[in-house]
């Protein structure tokens, strides 16, 4: 169950990171609220997962999922230019996250 919560928390990290960018310095209400709710849920899930899983593994998986999804979403929406090299590097992050799960 901790792994499921950790993955969901990683996804929520991408949500709050994206919302933070769209909040324009917390001047837009809806993205600011999405940021706050997703941040609270993401951190709570990370804390829950850390009760059973090693801190380093949890943090690496959480950040890896969040970073990869944030960049992938930005490329998919055209906010950030896409390239083959970026995709390969993102796949490397995903591969490392999967590797940490396999080794645990």
Secondary structure, 3 states (H helix, E strand, C coil): CHHHHHHHHHHHHHHHHHHHHHCCCCCCHHHHHHHHHHHHHHHHHHHHHCCCCCHHHHHHHHHHHHHHHHHHHHHHCCCCCCCHHHHHHHHHHHHHHHHHHHHC
